[in-house]
Amino acid sequence: MHGAGCHRGLSLSRPPPPSVSSPPSPPTPLCPLWWQRTIEHQKLFQEDNGLPVHLKGGAMDSALYHFTTLICTCYSLWSLAQASRPKKN
């Protein structure tokens, strides 16, 4: 059996919504590892550090964001170049 704080929100009855200022309950030793990681990710993404949510994951998120932006920009320029050429008969 898992600790009481491990699976809150999975019951059929709805508990009252948690206060914004109160952090999630700390994981107990009986909680599975995936649940502890979930709590850590919640803390990371709820942190008010001025970053947009798609960049809060760190360097990998930033690299993926910039790579995607580069690919989309290149494809847009290529599409415009193709559209500006006259059609071949």
ABEGO torsion letter per residue (X at the ends): XBBAAAABGABABBBBBBBAABBBBBBBAABBAAAAAAAAAAAAAABBAGBBAAAAAEAAAAAAAAAAAAAAAAAAAAAAAAAABBBBX
